[in-house]
Amino acid sequence: MAIIVRGADTDRHDIASQSSGLWAISAGLSRNINDDYQLLEKGMDVYDALYTWAKYLQKEKHTQNLLNIY
């Protein structure tokens, strides 16, 4: 996970394929939300969801029932 964040934070998207997506999400959120507290709140929901995907769901197909995976 750290390598993905490092790639997004340092504009080195070549070190992890997911870095570009993480940067795009972060940049879009910060462009759309001006209030820092609201940005943090919404961002944490998104980042928590991405962490859950990275830890539990990377190999799951979108057609599978995700409710009973973990």
mmJSON file of the N, C-alpha and C atoms, coordinates in Angstrom:
{"data_MODEL":{"atom_site":{
"group_PDB":["ATOM","ATOM","ATOM","ATOM","ATOM","ATOM","ATOM","ATOM","ATOM","ATOM","ATOM","ATOM","ATOM","ATOM","ATOM","ATOM","ATOM","ATOM","ATOM","ATOM","ATOM","ATOM","ATOM","ATOM","ATOM","ATOM","ATOM","ATOM","ATOM","ATOM","ATOM","ATOM","ATOM","ATOM","ATOM","ATOM","ATOM","ATOM","ATOM","ATOM","ATOM","ATOM","ATOM","ATOM","ATOM","ATOM","ATOM","ATOM","ATOM","ATOM","ATOM","ATOM","ATOM","ATOM","ATOM","ATOM","ATOM","ATOM","ATOM","ATOM","ATOM","ATOM","ATOM","ATOM","ATOM","ATOM","ATOM","ATOM","ATOM","ATOM","ATOM","ATOM","ATOM","ATOM","ATOM","ATOM","ATOM","ATOM","ATOM","ATOM","ATOM","ATOM","ATOM","ATOM","ATOM","ATOM","ATOM","ATOM","ATOM","ATOM","ATOM","ATOM","ATOM","ATOM","ATOM","ATOM","ATOM","ATOM","ATOM","ATOM","ATOM","ATOM","ATOM","ATOM","ATOM","ATOM","ATOM","ATOM","ATOM","ATOM","ATOM","ATOM","ATOM","ATOM","ATOM","ATOM","ATOM","ATOM","ATOM","ATOM","ATOM","ATOM","ATOM","ATOM","ATOM","ATOM","ATOM","ATOM","ATOM","ATOM","ATOM","ATOM","ATOM","ATOM","ATOM","ATOM","ATOM","ATOM","ATOM","ATOM","ATOM","ATOM","ATOM","ATOM","ATOM","ATOM","ATOM","ATOM","ATOM","ATOM","ATOM","ATOM","ATOM","ATOM","ATOM","ATOM","ATOM","ATOM","ATOM","ATOM","ATOM","ATOM","ATOM","ATOM","ATOM","ATOM","ATOM","ATOM","ATOM","ATOM","ATOM","ATOM","ATOM","ATOM","ATOM","ATOM","ATOM","ATOM","ATOM","ATOM","ATOM","ATOM","ATOM","ATOM","ATOM","ATOM","ATOM","ATOM","ATOM","ATOM","ATOM","ATOM","ATOM","ATOM","ATOM","ATOM","ATOM","ATOM","ATOM","ATOM","ATOM","ATOM","ATOM","ATOM","ATOM","ATOM","ATOM","ATOM","ATOM","ATOM"],
"id":[1,2,3,4,5,6,7,8,9,10,11,12,13,14,15,16,17,18,19,20,21,22,23,24,25,26,27,28,29,30,31,32,33,34,35,36,37,38,39,40,41,42,43,44,45,46,47,48,49,50,51,52,53,54,55,56,57,58,59,60,61,62,63,64,65,66,67,68,69,70,71,72,73,74,75,76,77,78,79,80,81,82,83,84,85,86,87,88,89,90,91,92,93,94,95,96,97,98,99,100,101,102,103,104,105,106,107,108,109,110,111,112,113,114,115,116,117,118,119,120,121,122,123,124,125,126,127,128,129,130,131,132,133,134,135,136,137,138,139,140,141,142,143,144,145,146,147,148,149,150,151,152,153,154,155,156,157,158,159,160,161,162,163,164,165,166,167,168,169,170,171,172,173,174,175,176,177,178,179,180,181,182,183,184,185,186,187,188,189,190,191,192,193,194,195,196,197,198,199,200,201,202,203,204,205,206,207,208,209,210],
"type_symbol":["N","C","C","N","C","C","N","C","C","N","C","C","N","C","C","N","C","C","N","C","C","N","C","C","N","C","C","N","C","C","N","C","C","N","C","C","N","C","C","N","C","C","N","C","C","N","C","C","N","C","C","N","C","C","N","C","C","N","C","C","N","C","C","N","C","C","N","C","C","N","C","C","N","C","C","N","C","C","N","C","C","N","C","C","N","C","C","N","C","C","N","C","C","N","C","C","N","C","C","N","C","C","N","C","C","N","C","C","N","C","C","N","C","C","N","C","C","N","C","C","N","C","C","N","C","C","N","C","C","N","C","C","N","C","C","N","C","C","N","C","C","N","C","C","N","C","C","N","C","C","N","C","C","N","C","C","N","C","C","N","C","C","N","C","C","N","C","C","N","C","C","N","C","C","N","C","C","N","C","C","N","C","C","N","C","C","N","C","C","N","C","C","N","C","C","N","C","C","N","C","C","N","C","C","N","C","C","N","C","C"],
"label_atom_id":["N","CA","C","N","CA","C","N","CA","C","N","CA","C","N","CA","C","N","CA","C","N","CA","C","N","CA","C","N","CA","C","N","CA","C","N","CA","C","N","CA","C","N","CA","C","N","CA","C","N","CA","C","N","CA","C","N","CA","C","N","CA","C","N","CA","C","N","CA","C","N","CA","C","N","CA","C","N","CA","C","N","CA","C","N","CA","C","N","CA","C","N","CA","C","N","CA","C","N","CA","C","N","CA","C","N","CA","C","N","CA","C","N","CA","C","N","CA","C","N","CA","C","N","CA","C","N","CA","C","N","CA","C","N","CA","C","N","CA","C","N","CA","C","N","CA","C","N","CA","C","N","CA","C","N","CA","C","N","CA","C","N","CA","C","N","CA","C","N","CA","C","N","CA","C","N","CA","C","N","CA","C","N","CA","C","N","CA","C","N","CA","C","N","CA","C","N","CA","C","N","CA","C","N","CA","C","N","CA","C","N","CA","C","N","CA","C","N","CA","C","N","CA","C","N","CA","C","N","CA","C","N","CA","C","N","CA","C","N","CA","C","N","CA","C"],
"label_alt_id":[null,null,null,null,null,null,null,null,null,null,null,null,null,null,null,null,null,null,null,null,null,null,null,null,null,null,null,null,null,null,null,null,null,null,null,null,null,null,null,null,null,null,null,null,null,null,null,null,null,null,null,null,null,null,null,null,null,null,null,null,null,null,null,null,null,null,null,null,null,null,null,null,null,null,null,null,null,null,null,null,null,null,null,null,null,null,null,null,null,null,null,null,null,null,null,null,null,null,null,null,null,null,null,null,null,null,null,null,null,null,null,null,null,null,null,null,null,null,null,null,null,null,null,null,null,null,null,null,null,null,null,null,null,null,null,null,null,null,null,null,null,null,null,null,null,null,null,null,null,null,null,null,null,null,null,null,null,null,null,null,null,null,null,null,null,null,null,null,null,null,null,null,null,null,null,null,null,null,null,null,null,null,null,null,null,null,null,null,null,null,null,null,null,null,null,null,null,null,null,null,null,null,null,null,null,null,null,null,null,null],
"label_comp_id":["MET","MET","MET","ALA","ALA","ALA","ILE","ILE","ILE","ILE","ILE","ILE","VAL","VAL","VAL","ARG","ARG","ARG","GLY","GLY","GLY","ALA","ALA","ALA","ASP","ASP","ASP","THR","THR","THR","ASP","ASP","ASP","ARG","ARG","ARG","HIS","HIS","HIS","ASP","ASP","ASP","ILE","ILE","ILE","ALA","ALA","ALA","SER","SER","SER","GLN","GLN","GLN","SER","SER","SER","SER","SER","SER","GLY","GLY","GLY","LEU","LEU","LEU","TRP","TRP","TRP","ALA","ALA","ALA","ILE","ILE","ILE","SER","SER","SER","ALA","ALA","ALA","GLY","GLY","GLY","LEU","LEU","LEU","SER","SER","SER","ARG","ARG","ARG","ASN","ASN","ASN","ILE","ILE","ILE","ASN","ASN","ASN","ASP","ASP","ASP","ASP","ASP","ASP","TYR","TYR","TYR","GLN","GLN","GLN","LEU","LEU","LEU","LEU","LEU","LEU","GLU","GLU","GLU","LYS","LYS","LYS","GLY","GLY","GLY","MET","MET","MET","ASP","ASP","ASP","VAL","VAL","VAL","TYR","TYR","TYR","ASP","ASP","ASP","ALA","ALA","ALA","LEU","LEU","LEU","TYR","TYR","TYR","THR","THR","THR","TRP","TRP","TRP","ALA","ALA","ALA","LYS","LYS","LYS","TYR","TYR","TYR","LEU","LEU","LEU","GLN","GLN","GLN","LYS","LYS","LYS","GLU","GLU","GLU","LYS","LYS","LYS","HIS","HIS","HIS","THR","THR","THR","GLN","GLN","GLN","ASN","ASN","ASN","LEU","LEU","LEU","LEU","LEU","LEU","ASN","ASN","ASN","ILE","ILE","ILE","TYR","TYR","TYR"],
"label_asym_id":["A","A","A","A","A","A","A","A","A","A","A","A","A","A","A","A","A","A","A","A","A","A","A","A","A","A","A","A","A","A","A","A","A","A","A","A","A","A","A","A","A","A","A","A","A","A","A","A","A","A","A","A","A","A","A","A","A","A","A","A","A","A","A","A","A","A","A","A","A","A","A","A","A","A","A","A","A","A","A","A","A","A","A","A","A","A","A","A","A","A","A","A","A","A","A","A","A","A","A","A","A","A","A","A","A","A","A","A","A","A","A","A","A","A","A","A","A","A","A","A","A","A","A","A","A","A","A","A","A","A","A","A","A","A","A","A","A","A","A","A","A","A","A","A","A","A","A","A","A","A","A","A","A","A","A","A","A","A","A","A","A","A","A","A","A","A","A","A","A","A","A","A","A","A","A","A","A","A","A","A","A","A","A","A","A","A","A","A","A","A","A","A","A","A","A","A","A","A","A","A","A","A","A","A","A","A","A","A","A","A"],
"label_entity_id":["1","1","1","1","1","1","1","1","1","1","1","1","1","1","1","1","1","1","1","1","1","1","1","1","1","1","1","1","1","1","1","1","1","1","1","1","1","1","1","1","1","1","1","1","1","1","1","1","1","1","1","1","1","1","1","1","1","1","1","1","1","1","1","1","1","1","1","1","1","1","1","1","1","1","1","1","1","1","1","1","1","1","1","1","1","1","1","1","1","1","1","1","1","1","1","1","1","1","1","1","1","1","1","1","1","1","1","1","1","1","1","1","1","1","1","1","1","1","1","1","1","1","1","1","1","1","1","1","1","1","1","1","1","1","1","1","1","1","1","1","1","1","1","1","1","1","1","1","1","1","1","1","1","1","1","1","1","1","1","1","1","1","1","1","1","1","1","1","1","1","1","1","1","1","1","1","1","1","1","1","1","1","1","1","1","1","1","1","1","1","1","1","1","1","1","1","1","1","1","1","1","1","1","1","1","1","1","1","1","1"],
"label_seq_id":[1,1,1,2,2,2,3,3,3,4,4,4,5,5,5,6,6,6,7,7,7,8,8,8,9,9,9,10,10,10,11,11,11,12,12,12,13,13,13,14,14,14,15,15,15,16,16,16,17,17,17,18,18,18,19,19,19,20,20,20,21,21,21,22,22,22,23,23,23,24,24,24,25,25,25,26,26,26,27,27,27,28,28,28,29,29,29,30,30,30,31,31,31,32,32,32,33,33,33,34,34,34,35,35,35,36,36,36,37,37,37,38,38,38,39,39,39,40,40,40,41,41,41,42,42,42,43,43,43,44,44,44,45,45,45,46,46,46,47,47,47,48,48,48,49,49,49,50,50,50,51,51,51,52,52,52,53,53,53,54,54,54,55,55,55,56,56,56,57,57,57,58,58,58,59,59,59,60,60,60,61,61,61,62,62,62,63,63,63,64,64,64,65,65,65,66,66,66,67,67,67,68,68,68,69,69,69,70,70,70],
"pdbx_PDB_ins_code":[null,null,null,null,null,null,null,null,null,null,null,null,null,null,null,null,null,null,null,null,null,null,null,null,null,null,null,null,null,null,null,null,null,null,null,null,null,null,null,null,null,null,null,null,null,null,null,null,null,null,null,null,null,null,null,null,null,null,null,null,null,null,null,null,null,null,null,null,null,null,null,null,null,null,null,null,null,null,null,null,null,null,null,null,null,null,null,null,null,null,null,null,null,null,null,null,null,null,null,null,null,null,null,null,null,null,null,null,null,null,null,null,null,null,null,null,null,null,null,null,null,null,null,null,null,null,null,null,null,null,null,null,null,null,null,null,null,null,null,null,null,null,null,null,null,null,null,null,null,null,null,null,null,null,null,null,null,null,null,null,null,null,null,null,null,null,null,null,null,null,null,null,null,null,null,null,null,null,null,null,null,null,null,null,null,null,null,null,null,null,null,null,null,null,null,null,null,null,null,null,null,null,null,null,null,null,null,null,null,null],
"Cartn_x":[0.827,0.0,0.876,1.959,2.829,3.397,3.715,4.302,3.277,2.012,0.95,0.838,0.817,0.724,1.965,3.134,4.365,4.323,3.889,3.797,2.843,1.706,0.734,1.26,1.906,2.401,3.594,4.383,5.621,5.532,4.344,4.157,5.009,5.292,6.023,5.028,4.093,3.034,3.546,4.796,5.383,5.747,5.823,6.249,5.109,3.869,2.709,1.571,0.976,-0.064,-1.265,-1.507,-2.648,-2.395,-1.153,-0.822,-1.569,-1.719,-2.441,-3.885,-4.523,-5.913,-6.051,-5.125,-5.167,-4.966,-4.023,-3.805,-5.044,-5.659,-6.853,-7.98,-8.171,-9.207,-8.891,-7.665,-7.26,-7.385,-6.921,-6.986,-8.433,-9.252,-10.661,-11.393,-11.142,-11.771,-11.358,-10.065,-9.595,-10.082,-10.341,-10.869,-12.344,-13.068,-14.516,-14.932,-14.061,-14.421,-13.453,-13.974,-13.137,-12.894,-13.825,-13.701,-12.774,-11.703,-10.707,-11.292,-12.189,-12.767,-13.68,-14.452,-15.325,-14.479,-13.408,-12.494,-11.892,-11.454,-10.889,-11.92,-13.128,-14.185,-14.522,-14.742,-15.081,-13.879,-12.705,-11.506,-11.255,-11.465,-11.233,-12.175,-13.424,-14.352,-13.824,-13.356,-12.834,-11.564,-10.65,-9.387,-9.603,-10.567,-10.892,-11.436,-12.27,-12.807,-11.696,-10.771,-9.649,-8.754,-8.543,-7.736,-8.421,-9.738,-10.474,-10.34,-10.446,-10.255,-8.854,-7.839,-6.463,-6.214,-6.812,-6.554,-7.384,-8.632,-9.543,-10.097,-10.17,-11.019,-10.315,-9.012,-8.315,-8.635,-8.832,-9.054,-10.534,-11.397,-12.831,-13.33,-14.257,-14.914,-16.087,-16.405,-17.487,-18.85,-18.98,-20.264,-20.449,-19.417,-19.529,-20.217,-20.838,-21.486,-20.423,-20.238,-19.198,-19.616,-20.868,-21.334,-20.757,-20.386,-19.943,-18.473,-17.665,-16.265,-15.414,-15.64,-14.783,-15.537],
"Cartn_y":[-1.189,0.0,1.26,1.225,2.396,2.809,1.853,2.175,2.891,2.527,3.193,4.651,4.875,6.23,7.035,6.416,7.128,7.56,6.673,7.021,8.171,8.174,9.258,10.565,10.49,11.699,12.334,11.528,12.041,12.175,11.964,12.016,10.974,9.851,8.725,7.591,7.814,6.84,5.561,5.554,4.365,3.304,3.658,2.672,1.786,2.175,1.335,1.74,0.766,1.076,1.794,1.585,2.203,3.661,4.108,5.466,6.533,6.332,7.317,7.454,6.346,6.385,7.064,6.761,7.396,8.899,9.301,10.736,11.388,10.725,11.279,11.469,10.506,10.62,11.777,11.836,12.899,14.283,14.417,15.704,16.117,15.167,15.475,15.893,15.175,15.548,16.947,17.231,18.535,19.672,19.389,20.415,20.676,19.606,19.714,20.149,19.975,20.265,21.306,22.458,23.546,23.49,22.951,22.886,21.728,22.03,21.011,19.869,20.186,19.141,18.218,18.799,17.997,17.156,17.728,16.992,15.804,15.999,14.922,13.831,14.231,13.26,12.415,13.059,12.32,11.517,12.103,11.405,10.139,10.194,9.009,7.873,8.188,7.151,6.483,7.296,6.763,5.958,6.495,5.804,4.511,4.497,3.265,2.205,2.638,1.703,1.152,2.003,1.541,0.578,0.847,-0.055,-1.418,-1.429,-2.693,-3.467,-2.774,-3.432,-4.04,-3.254,-3.72,-4.922,-4.938,-6.016,-7.261,-7.096,-8.237,-8.549,-7.584,-7.743,-7.698,-7.6,-7.423,-8.505,-9.707,-10.81,-11.091,-10.333,-10.567,-9.985,-10.681,-10.202,-9.312,-8.36,-7.433,-8.105,-9.294,-9.991,-10.868,-11.005,-11.842,-11.094,-11.859,-11.275,-10.865,-9.58,-9.096,-9.029,-9.297,-9.138,-10.184,-11.338,-12.426,-12.793,-11.85,-12.158,-12.232,-11.392,-11.4,-11.335],
"Cartn_z":[0.0,0.0,0.0,0.733,0.844,-0.509,-1.342,-2.653,-3.539,-3.404,-4.169,-3.734,-2.426,-1.891,-2.268,-2.161,-2.539,-3.999,-4.879,-6.293,-6.553,-5.837,-5.998,-5.427,-4.279,-3.61,-4.311,-4.979,-5.579,-7.094,-7.657,-9.109,-9.831,-9.158,-9.743,-9.983,-10.886,-11.131,-11.767,-12.168,-12.765,-11.722,-10.445,-9.454,-8.965,-9.215,-8.902,-9.839,-10.47,-11.457,-10.845,-9.555,-8.892,-8.495,-8.56,-8.128,-8.917,-10.189,-11.011,-10.565,-10.266,-9.81,-8.464,-7.556,-6.242,-6.368,-7.2,-7.407,-8.018,-8.985,-9.633,-8.623,-7.748,-6.725,-5.783,-5.31,-4.38,-5.016,-6.236,-6.925,-7.179,-7.596,-7.84,-6.587,-5.488,-4.223,-3.797,-3.878,-3.412,-4.309,-5.567,-6.483,-6.215,-5.83,-5.645,-4.246,-3.262,-1.872,-1.319,-0.945,-0.449,1.054,1.807,3.252,3.647,4.377,4.73,5.553,6.48,7.321,6.516,5.619,4.756,3.802,3.286,2.401,3.138,4.357,5.15,5.41,5.767,6.055,4.828,3.71,2.487,1.985,2.063,1.625,2.417,3.728,4.558,4.176,3.839,3.38,2.11,1.177,-0.084,0.166,0.965,1.215,2.001,2.919,3.632,2.675,1.739,0.753,-0.143,-0.546,-1.366,-0.59,0.692,1.517,1.636,1.838,1.912,0.605,-0.508,-1.803,-1.889,-1.522,-1.623,-0.725,0.44,1.399,1.131,0.723,0.638,-0.752,-1.637,-2.813,-4.164,-4.213,-5.491,-6.514,-6.073,-7.008,-7.271,-6.657,-6.823,-8.144,-8.75,-9.965,-9.57,-10.406,-10.067,-10.013,-10.557,-10.551,-9.327,-8.482,-7.296,-6.171,-5.281,-4.119,-3.105,-2.887,-2.011,-0.542,-0.233,1.135,2.079,1.597,2.461,2.26,1.838,1.536,2.79,3.748,4.932,6.207],
"occupancy":[1.0,1.0,1.0,1.0,1.0,1.0,1.0,1.0,1.0,1.0,1.0,1.0,1.0,1.0,1.0,1.0,1.0,1.0,1.0,1.0,1.0,1.0,1.0,1.0,1.0,1.0,1.0,1.0,1.0,1.0,1.0,1.0,1.0,1.0,1.0,1.0,1.0,1.0,1.0,1.0,1.0,1.0,1.0,1.0,1.0,1.0,1.0,1.0,1.0,1.0,1.0,1.0,1.0,1.0,1.0,1.0,1.0,1.0,1.0,1.0,1.0,1.0,1.0,1.0,1.0,1.0,1.0,1.0,1.0,1.0,1.0,1.0,1.0,1.0,1.0,1.0,1.0,1.0,1.0,1.0,1.0,1.0,1.0,1.0,1.0,1.0,1.0,1.0,1.0,1.0,1.0,1.0,1.0,1.0,1.0,1.0,1.0,1.0,1.0,1.0,1.0,1.0,1.0,1.0,1.0,1.0,1.0,1.0,1.0,1.0,1.0,1.0,1.0,1.0,1.0,1.0,1.0,1.0,1.0,1.0,1.0,1.0,1.0,1.0,1.0,1.0,1.0,1.0,1.0,1.0,1.0,1.0,1.0,1.0,1.0,1.0,1.0,1.0,1.0,1.0,1.0,1.0,1.0,1.0,1.0,1.0,1.0,1.0,1.0,1.0,1.0,1.0,1.0,1.0,1.0,1.0,1.0,1.0,1.0,1.0,1.0,1.0,1.0,1.0,1.0,1.0,1.0,1.0,1.0,1.0,1.0,1.0,1.0,1.0,1.0,1.0,1.0,1.0,1.0,1.0,1.0,1.0,1.0,1.0,1.0,1.0,1.0,1.0,1.0,1.0,1.0,1.0,1.0,1.0,1.0,1.0,1.0,1.0,1.0,1.0,1.0,1.0,1.0,1.0,1.0,1.0,1.0,1.0,1.0,1.0],
"B_iso_or_equiv":[0.0,0.0,0.0,0.0,0.0,0.0,0.0,0.0,0.0,0.0,0.0,0.0,0.0,0.0,0.0,0.0,0.0,0.0,0.0,0.0,0.0,0.0,0.0,0.0,0.0,0.0,0.0,0.0,0.0,0.0,0.0,0.0,0.0,0.0,0.0,0.0,0.0,0.0,0.0,0.0,0.0,0.0,0.0,0.0,0.0,0.0,0.0,0.0,0.0,0.0,0.0,0.0,0.0,0.0,0.0,0.0,0.0,0.0,0.0,0.0,0.0,0.0,0.0,0.0,0.0,0.0,0.0,0.0,0.0,0.0,0.0,0.0,0.0,0.0,0.0,0.0,0.0,0.0,0.0,0.0,0.0,0.0,0.0,0.0,0.0,0.0,0.0,0.0,0.0,0.0,0.0,0.0,0.0,0.0,0.0,0.0,0.0,0.0,0.0,0.0,0.0,0.0,0.0,0.0,0.0,0.0,0.0,0.0,0.0,0.0,0.0,0.0,0.0,0.0,0.0,0.0,0.0,0.0,0.0,0.0,0.0,0.0,0.0,0.0,0.0,0.0,0.0,0.0,0.0,0.0,0.0,0.0,0.0,0.0,0.0,0.0,0.0,0.0,0.0,0.0,0.0,0.0,0.0,0.0,0.0,0.0,0.0,0.0,0.0,0.0,0.0,0.0,0.0,0.0,0.0,0.0,0.0,0.0,0.0,0.0,0.0,0.0,0.0,0.0,0.0,0.0,0.0,0.0,0.0,0.0,0.0,0.0,0.0,0.0,0.0,0.0,0.0,0.0,0.0,0.0,0.0,0.0,0.0,0.0,0.0,0.0,0.0,0.0,0.0,0.0,0.0,0.0,0.0,0.0,0.0,0.0,0.0,0.0,0.0,0.0,0.0,0.0,0.0,0.0,0.0,0.0,0.0,0.0,0.0,0.0],
"pdbx_formal_charge":[null,null,null,null,null,null,null,null,null,null,null,null,null,null,null,null,null,null,null,null,null,null,null,null,null,null,null,null,null,null,null,null,null,null,null,null,null,null,null,null,null,null,null,null,null,null,null,null,null,null,null,null,null,null,null,null,null,null,null,null,null,null,null,null,null,null,null,null,null,null,null,null,null,null,null,null,null,null,null,null,null,null,null,null,null,null,null,null,null,null,null,null,null,null,null,null,null,null,null,null,null,null,null,null,null,null,null,null,null,null,null,null,null,null,null,null,null,null,null,null,null,null,null,null,null,null,null,null,null,null,null,null,null,null,null,null,null,null,null,null,null,null,null,null,null,null,null,null,null,null,null,null,null,null,null,null,null,null,null,null,null,null,null,null,null,null,null,null,null,null,null,null,null,null,null,null,null,null,null,null,null,null,null,null,null,null,null,null,null,null,null,null,null,null,null,null,null,null,null,null,null,null,null,null,null,null,null,null,null,null],
"auth_seq_id":[1,1,1,2,2,2,3,3,3,4,4,4,5,5,5,6,6,6,7,7,7,8,8,8,9,9,9,10,10,10,11,11,11,12,12,12,13,13,13,14,14,14,15,15,15,16,16,16,17,17,17,18,18,18,19,19,19,20,20,20,21,21,21,22,22,22,23,23,23,24,24,24,25,25,25,26,26,26,27,27,27,28,28,28,29,29,29,30,30,30,31,31,31,32,32,32,33,33,33,34,34,34,35,35,35,36,36,36,37,37,37,38,38,38,39,39,39,40,40,40,41,41,41,42,42,42,43,43,43,44,44,44,45,45,45,46,46,46,47,47,47,48,48,48,49,49,49,50,50,50,51,51,51,52,52,52,53,53,53,54,54,54,55,55,55,56,56,56,57,57,57,58,58,58,59,59,59,60,60,60,61,61,61,62,62,62,63,63,63,64,64,64,65,65,65,66,66,66,67,67,67,68,68,68,69,69,69,70,70,70],
"auth_comp_id":["MET","MET","MET","ALA","ALA","ALA","ILE","ILE","ILE","ILE","ILE","ILE","VAL","VAL","VAL","ARG","ARG","ARG","GLY","GLY","GLY","ALA","ALA","ALA","ASP","ASP","ASP","THR","THR","THR","ASP","ASP","ASP","ARG","ARG","ARG","HIS","HIS","HIS","ASP","ASP","ASP","ILE","ILE","ILE","ALA","ALA","ALA","SER","SER","SER","GLN","GLN","GLN","SER","SER","SER","SER","SER","SER","GLY","GLY","GLY","LEU","LEU","LEU","TRP","TRP","TRP","ALA","ALA","ALA","ILE","ILE","ILE","SER","SER","SER","ALA","ALA","ALA","GLY","GLY","GLY","LEU","LEU","LEU","SER","SER","SER","ARG","ARG","ARG","ASN","ASN","ASN","ILE","ILE","ILE","ASN","ASN","ASN","ASP","ASP","ASP","ASP","ASP","ASP","TYR","TYR","TYR","GLN","GLN","GLN","LEU","LEU","LEU","LEU","LEU","LEU","GLU","GLU","GLU","LYS","LYS","LYS","GLY","GLY","GLY","MET","MET","MET","ASP","ASP","ASP","VAL","VAL","VAL","TYR","TYR","TYR","ASP","ASP","ASP","ALA","ALA","ALA","LEU","LEU","LEU","TYR","TYR","TYR","THR","THR","THR","TRP","TRP","TRP","ALA","ALA","ALA","LYS","LYS","LYS","TYR","TYR","TYR","LEU","LEU","LEU","GLN","GLN","GLN","LYS","LYS","LYS","GLU","GLU","GLU","LYS","LYS","LYS","HIS","HIS","HIS","THR","THR","THR","GLN","GLN","GLN","ASN","ASN","ASN","LEU","LEU","LEU","LEU","LEU","LEU","ASN","ASN","ASN","ILE","ILE","ILE","TYR","TYR","TYR"],
"auth_asym_id":["A","A","A","A","A","A","A","A","A","A","A","A","A","A","A","A","A","A","A","A","A","A","A","A","A","A","A","A","A","A","A","A","A","A","A","A","A","A","A","A","A","A","A","A","A","A","A","A","A","A","A","A","A","A","A","A","A","A","A","A","A","A","A","A","A","A","A","A","A","A","A","A","A","A","A","A","A","A","A","A","A","A","A","A","A","A","A","A","A","A","A","A","A","A","A","A","A","A","A","A","A","A","A","A","A","A","A","A","A","A","A","A","A","A","A","A","A","A","A","A","A","A","A","A","A","A","A","A","A","A","A","A","A","A","A","A","A","A","A","A","A","A","A","A","A","A","A","A","A","A","A","A","A","A","A","A","A","A","A","A","A","A","A","A","A","A","A","A","A","A","A","A","A","A","A","A","A","A","A","A","A","A","A","A","A","A","A","A","A","A","A","A","A","A","A","A","A","A","A","A","A","A","A","A","A","A","A","A","A","A"],
"auth_atom_id":["N","CA","C","N","CA","C","N","CA","C","N","CA","C","N","CA","C","N","CA","C","N","CA","C","N","CA","C","N","CA","C","N","CA","C","N","CA","C","N","CA","C","N","CA","C","N","CA","C","N","CA","C","N","CA","C","N","CA","C","N","CA","C","N","CA","C","N","CA","C","N","CA","C","N","CA","C","N","CA","C","N","CA","C","N","CA","C","N","CA","C","N","CA","C","N","CA","C","N","CA","C","N","CA","C","N","CA","C","N","CA","C","N","CA","C","N","CA","C","N","CA","C","N","CA","C","N","CA","C","N","CA","C","N","CA","C","N","CA","C","N","CA","C","N","CA","C","N","CA","C","N","CA","C","N","CA","C","N","CA","C","N","CA","C","N","CA","C","N","CA","C","N","CA","C","N","CA","C","N","CA","C","N","CA","C","N","CA","C","N","CA","C","N","CA","C","N","CA","C","N","CA","C","N","CA","C","N","CA","C","N","CA","C","N","CA","C","N","CA","C","N","CA","C","N","CA","C","N","CA","C","N","CA","C","N","CA","C","N","CA","C","N","CA","C"],
"pdbx_PDB_model_num":[1,1,1,1,1,1,1,1,1,1,1,1,1,1,1,1,1,1,1,1,1,1,1,1,1,1,1,1,1,1,1,1,1,1,1,1,1,1,1,1,1,1,1,1,1,1,1,1,1,1,1,1,1,1,1,1,1,1,1,1,1,1,1,1,1,1,1,1,1,1,1,1,1,1,1,1,1,1,1,1,1,1,1,1,1,1,1,1,1,1,1,1,1,1,1,1,1,1,1,1,1,1,1,1,1,1,1,1,1,1,1,1,1,1,1,1,1,1,1,1,1,1,1,1,1,1,1,1,1,1,1,1,1,1,1,1,1,1,1,1,1,1,1,1,1,1,1,1,1,1,1,1,1,1,1,1,1,1,1,1,1,1,1,1,1,1,1,1,1,1,1,1,1,1,1,1,1,1,1,1,1,1,1,1,1,1,1,1,1,1,1,1,1,1,1,1,1,1,1,1,1,1,1,1,1,1,1,1,1,1]
}}}
